[in-house]
Amino acid sequence: MTGARMTVARVRGLRQNSEKPATFLVASLMMFLTTGPPVQATPFAYHDYDSMVTELEGFATAFPGLAEHWTAQDLFGLPTVPDGALELEQHILRITNESLGFDKPEVLLVGVQHGDEIVSLEVCLELSRLLLESYGTDPWLTELVDRREIFVMPLANPHGFNHSRRWSPGSEGDDEDMNRDHVYDRCAPGTCSDDVSLSTVGAQAIHELARRHLFRVMLDYHGGIEIIIHPWGSPVHDMGNTESPDHNAHRTLGLRMQSFGGDYNDLSPVGTSTDLLGAVHGPLDDTGYASSWDVANSDPAWPTDGWRAAAYTIEISNQKMPPVATLGGDADLLTPGGSEDGYVPKNLRVGLAAIDIAEPYLLWTNRDTIPTTVEVDDPVTVEWQVRGCFEVDETRARYGTDPDPLNNPSAQTAAQQQTTGTPCFGTPTTFSAEVSFPSAGTYYLTPAARVDSTLLDQNNPVPPGTSPQSWLVRSRTETGTLAMNAVEPTEINTITGQTFWGAEALEIVVGDMGLIFADGFESGDTSAW
Ligand SMILES: [Zn+2]
C-alpha cells in the first residue's frame, strides 16, 4: 500500500527540487503530454506504526526544503514508550517552505491521543501529503506552505494505537487518558483518580512543542462522534455559561471548518466542548487555548508562554475506526461533496481552513497586467484579494514615493468593504481600484486591508470582563510585538499585531524614463487562478 501510494505521489508531484531519477521524470512528463495529469484516484486505507514512519520519512526525503521529520525523543530528549521489544516514539512532521524562514504563523495538528481513534492518524497523514504534493501546482496550498509553519504529530499515543486501546502508559499505569493529562484545570490533589499533569510521553511531547512555538491554531483530531468543539471544556468553567473570551472567534472559525469540511454524513455540529461532549479535567483544547494566560487554572509546574491558540477537538467520525470504504479517496480533495468524499477528505479540509486563517495575507491578482512604466496621470487598474480572514472591514490601494506604502502612503483609493459571504476564503472576492500618479518619479503601491474586528465582539465571557486572549484575535486587532519565543536560539518566533495588512509592494516608474518596475515575490501572484 505504501509503495503504491508513493508512486502516485511522485507522478503527481513533479516538483523541481524533488529527487527523482531522470528516466522517471521523462516517463512522468510523457504521461502529462499524452494524457494530461493523472487523475486516477487512490482510496485511503489505514496505516500501522511502521508504515506511518515510512510515510513520514518518505515525505522528508521526497520534499527536501518543505518537510522535516523528527521524533519528540530526538528533539526534546523524552523517553521512548516501551512496548514489548519495541521502543515507540512520538513522530513530528514540520511542513513549511524552509527557504522563507521559520518566523511564520504556526499551526499544530495532533492525532490519536486516544489510541483506538485511529481515523485521526489518516487525516493527519493525508493532509500532510496533500500540502506537500500540491506545492508548486495548487496556488492556494502553495501559499499555505510558503506562509505557515505547520507541525503535525499524527500519532500521539503509539502504545494505545498498537493495542487498539484508548489509554496510554502514564500515572495510572497503562490506563492513562492522554486527553485528561494536560495542564489546564487539574483536579485538586486527591479529589480524582488522575491529579497529575503530563504523565504520558505524548502529552509531554505536545507541551514541549508548545514551549517552543506560538501556535495560532491547534486541532486535536479524535473519533467516536462527529462534532467540532472548542473551549470551554473544563469543569472550572462548567457553570451554566461555557463562553470563553474568544468564543466569537472560536465559533466563527468552527463554522468555517464545518462548511468547508462539508456534509459527508451530515455537517458536524459546532459548539463548546462542555455543551456538546461534557467537561473534563486536563483536556488539550482548553490547555492549548488558555494555559498561558489563565495561569490560576493551570498547573504551575509546567508553564508555557505560547498557549493562546484557537484550539479545537475535531471528532471525525461516529466510529473510532470507520470502515475503509468511508475514508474516501484523493480525488477532488478540496471539494466538499467531491467524487471521493469521505471522512478523510472532509476533515483534511477542516485542517486546511484552520491553517489558512492563522494570519491575514493579501495577494495581487492582476500583477502581470499592471504596466511597468506609466505616464503622469495615466490610470492603472489594480486587483487584489484579501485572504486568511473572515470579513474585510476596509480595503483600498495605498501608494506613494515611500518604499513602505502600507504604512507611509501619500495617497489611497476609496475604502471598500465586505462583511457578508466569504470574501476571504474559497473563491475570495477580487477587489479592484484605479490609481494614477500626479508627477514623475518612482512610486510604490500595495493593497491594504483591515479585517475581522467583529471577532472582538463578546456576549458573556468567562471569566467576566476578560477581552479576547487568543493570538488569532489579538494579532489582527492590536499592534506591535505581542509575543516572542526563543526557547530554541535557532528558532525565534514572534507574534506581531497589525491592524492593516498589505502585499508585496510594486515599484512603478512614472514618466518616460524608460525603466521597468522591480517586483516582489512570485508567491504573491495569483493571476493564473
Ligand atoms: Zn478521543
Residues whose N, C-alpha, C, O or C-beta is under 5 A from the ligand:
A	BS01	ZN	H114 E117 H222 G223
